[in-house]
Structures are given as C-alpha cells and as structure tokens.
Amino acid sequence: MSDQYEVQPHTKVVRGPNRASYDRTQIHGIIDDALICHVGTVVNGRPAMIPTAHWRVG
C-alpha cells in the first residue's frame, strides 16, 4: 500500500491546492481526531447538511 492516496479527477483538491495533502497518515490522523463529520445532500432542491458521528475502519 502506498503512503499517498492516488489523485483522481474526483479527489483532486481544486481550491487551495498548494495546501492539499494526499498523505495517508495525515489524512487518517485528521479523521481519527475529528468528533463529527458533515453529510451533505439535496432535499427538495435545497442543500441540507447533517452533523453525524463517524469512524474509520482500517
């Protein structure tokens, strides 16, 4: 397994790319330290964000 996530068109950081990191250890650390995440969707044509608990397997 690589130490870096592969950059794909749908995962490439567009805004502030000079601040982006694809380092697996750094990304896992951010996910592990966060208490909640936000899940976004569109309901009746309007954006909706739901704060929710999360965890990482692996």
N, C-alpha and C positions, 0 to 999 in steps of 0.2 A: 504494500500500500504506500502511496506517495505521501510526502509530508505536506503537499499542497493539493488543494482541490483544483480540478481542471476547470479552466474558464470556458464557459459555454455561452452562446448568444443570450440565453435566458438567465444566466447567473452573473454576467459581466456587469460590474458597477459602472454606471454612466455618470451619475452626479458625484463629483469629488473623487474621481478615480485615483488621484495621487494619494488619497488617504485609505484606499481599499487594501485589504489583506485577504489572501486566499490560503493562508497558513492554517492547516488543520488544527494544530494545538491551540492557537489563538482563538479560532472560531469556537472550538469546544469549550474553552475557558469562559468565553462570553456567555454561551448558552447555559453552562453549568452554574454560573454565578447569578444569572437573572432569576428573579422570583416569578415573574409573569411574562407572557408574550401577548401580542395582539393579533387576533384573527380578523381579517377584513373580508367583506363580501358586499354584494349589491342586493338590496331588498326593495322591491317596487321601484326600481330605477334610482335609488338613493344609496350612497355608501353607508355601511354600518361596520363598526369596529367593536369587537368583544374581547375584553381582557380575560385571559384564561391561564390556568396553571399549565406548565409544560415540563417535560423531562426529555433526556436524551438516552437512547438505548445504544450501548456500544462504546 
